[in-house]
């Protein structure tokens, strides 16, 4: 019996980082699609966590991805929802996170290995420094993954037990 052999392309930094941002977009979309099937009132419930409930956590992920994309592009960050508040609807939060995730993916996929390794400047009220662009990308994706886990935990707290699998390995093997 003959098996077809898959020719694997060498994994470059650009390919790995690009795959990880595509995964982030996929996981955010999968989670939003699941949450859209639930009663909207549950998304507004305040639950003890880092942010007040599901909607607040979704907005935080979106806001943070917006911030880090600005850092990566070396442009002024948009006004933060954390300081200025978010007064949009739940659907606007869902759409904002998905649209921003797509924007993040498109930007990162446009970068070369050299651009991913290029040092970029970070200036914030809490920290200043320079790091390779890929380091900030990895940090942002890790941050989003962390808070997706919180969303699942908040969901369990309010009775939502059927969350989709969003692990990176699941995405790589099945997603």
C-alpha positions as CSV (number, residue, x, y, z in Angstrom):
1,X,0.0,0.0,0.0
2,X,1.4,3.4,-1.1
3,X,0.9,6.5,1.0
4,X,1.1,9.9,-0.5
5,X,3.9,11.9,1.2
6,X,3.1,15.4,2.0
7,X,5.9,17.8,1.2
8,X,6.3,20.1,4.1
9,X,7.5,23.7,3.6
10,X,10.2,24.7,6.1
11,X,8.6,26.6,9.0
12,X,9.9,30.2,9.0
13,X,9.3,32.8,11.6
14,X,6.9,34.6,9.3
15,X,4.9,31.4,8.7
16,X,4.7,30.5,12.4
17,X,3.7,34.0,13.5
18,X,1.2,34.3,10.6
19,X,-0.3,31.0,11.5
20,X,-0.7,32.1,15.1
21,X,-2.6,35.3,14.2
22,X,-4.8,33.3,11.8
23,X,-5.4,31.0,14.8
24,X,-6.3,34.0,17.0
25,X,-8.8,35.2,14.4
26,X,-10.3,31.7,14.0
27,X,-10.6,31.3,17.8
28,X,-12.2,34.8,18.3
29,X,-14.6,34.1,15.5
30,X,-15.5,30.7,16.9
31,X,-16.1,32.1,20.4
32,X,-18.2,35.0,19.1
33,X,-20.3,32.6,16.9
34,X,-21.0,30.5,20.0
35,X,-21.9,33.6,22.2
36,X,-24.2,34.9,19.5
37,X,-26.4,31.8,20.0
38,X,-26.9,32.7,23.7
39,X,-29.4,35.1,25.4
40,X,-27.9,38.6,25.0
41,X,-28.9,39.4,28.6
42,X,-26.3,36.9,29.8
43,X,-23.6,38.9,28.0
44,X,-24.3,42.0,30.1
45,X,-24.3,40.2,33.5
46,X,-21.6,41.4,35.8
47,X,-19.5,38.5,37.0
48,X,-16.4,38.8,39.3
49,X,-13.5,38.6,36.9
50,X,-10.8,40.9,35.5
51,X,-13.5,42.7,33.5
52,X,-17.3,42.9,34.2
53,X,-18.7,40.0,32.4
54,X,-18.6,38.6,28.9
55,X,-19.2,41.9,27.0
56,X,-16.6,43.7,29.0
57,X,-14.0,41.0,28.4
58,X,-14.8,40.9,24.7
59,X,-14.3,44.6,24.5
60,X,-11.0,44.4,26.4
61,X,-9.6,41.8,24.0
62,X,-10.7,44.0,21.1
63,X,-9.2,47.1,22.7
64,X,-5.9,45.5,23.5
65,X,-5.5,44.1,20.0
66,X,-6.2,47.6,18.7
67,X,-3.5,49.0,20.9
68,X,-0.9,46.4,20.0
69,X,-1.6,46.8,16.3
70,X,-0.8,50.5,16.6
71,X,2.4,49.7,18.4
72,X,3.4,47.2,15.6
73,X,2.6,49.8,12.9
74,X,4.3,52.5,15.0
75,X,1.3,54.8,14.8
76,X,-0.7,56.5,17.6
77,X,-2.9,54.1,19.4
78,X,-6.7,54.7,19.2
79,X,-8.4,56.1,22.3
80,X,-8.8,53.2,24.7
81,X,-12.2,51.9,25.7
82,X,-10.8,51.3,29.2
83,X,-10.2,55.0,29.7
84,X,-13.1,56.4,27.6
85,X,-15.7,53.7,28.0
86,X,-17.4,51.6,25.4
87,X,-21.0,52.5,24.8
88,X,-21.7,50.3,21.8
89,X,-24.1,47.4,21.6
90,X,-23.2,43.7,22.1
91,X,-23.3,43.2,18.3
92,X,-20.9,46.1,17.8
93,X,-18.5,44.5,20.3
94,X,-18.8,41.1,18.5
95,X,-18.2,42.8,15.1
96,X,-15.4,45.0,16.4
97,X,-13.5,42.1,17.8
98,X,-13.9,40.0,14.6
99,X,-13.1,43.0,12.3
100,X,-10.0,43.9,14.3
101,X,-8.8,40.3,14.4
102,X,-9.0,40.3,10.6
103,X,-7.1,43.6,10.4
104,X,-4.4,42.2,12.7
105,X,-4.1,39.1,10.6
106,X,-3.9,41.0,7.3
107,X,-1.2,43.2,8.7
108,X,1.0,40.4,10.2
109,X,0.7,38.3,7.0
110,X,2.0,41.3,5.0
111,X,5.3,41.3,7.0
112,X,8.6,39.6,6.0
113,X,10.8,37.7,8.4
114,X,13.1,40.8,8.6
115,X,10.1,43.1,9.4
116,X,9.0,40.6,12.1
117,X,12.4,40.7,13.7
118,X,12.7,44.5,13.4
119,X,12.8,46.4,16.7
120,X,9.8,48.6,17.4
121,X,9.4,51.2,20.1
122,X,6.9,50.9,22.9
123,X,6.0,54.1,24.9
124,X,3.2,53.8,27.4
125,X,2.5,55.2,30.9
126,X,3.4,51.9,32.4
127,X,6.4,50.8,30.3
128,X,8.9,51.9,27.6
129,X,11.2,49.9,25.5
130,X,12.1,48.2,22.3
131,X,11.4,44.6,21.3
132,X,11.2,42.7,18.0
133,X,7.8,43.1,16.3
134,X,7.3,39.3,16.6
135,X,7.7,39.5,20.4
136,X,4.9,42.0,20.7
137,X,2.7,40.0,18.3
138,X,3.2,36.9,20.4
139,X,2.4,38.8,23.6
140,X,-0.8,40.2,22.1
141,X,-1.9,36.7,20.9
142,X,-1.1,35.2,24.2
143,X,-3.1,38.0,25.9
144,X,-6.1,37.2,23.7
145,X,-5.9,33.5,24.5
146,X,-5.7,34.2,28.2
147,X,-8.9,36.3,28.1
148,X,-10.7,33.8,25.9
149,X,-10.1,31.3,28.7
150,X,-11.7,33.8,31.1
151,X,-14.7,34.1,28.7
152,X,-15.2,30.3,29.0
153,X,-14.9,30.5,32.8
154,X,-17.4,33.4,33.0
155,X,-19.7,31.4,30.7
156,X,-19.5,28.4,33.0
157,X,-20.3,30.7,36.0
158,X,-23.6,31.8,34.3
159,X,-24.6,28.4,33.0
160,X,-23.1,28.2,29.5
161,X,-21.5,24.8,29.5
162,X,-21.2,24.1,25.7
163,X,-18.3,26.3,24.8
164,X,-16.4,25.4,21.6
165,X,-12.8,24.1,21.6
166,X,-10.4,27.0,20.8
167,X,-7.0,25.5,21.7
168,X,-4.2,26.1,19.2
169,X,-3.5,22.4,18.8
170,X,-7.2,21.8,18.0
171,X,-7.0,24.5,15.4
172,X,-3.9,23.0,13.9
173,X,-5.2,19.5,13.7
174,X,-8.9,20.0,13.0
175,X,-9.9,23.7,12.8
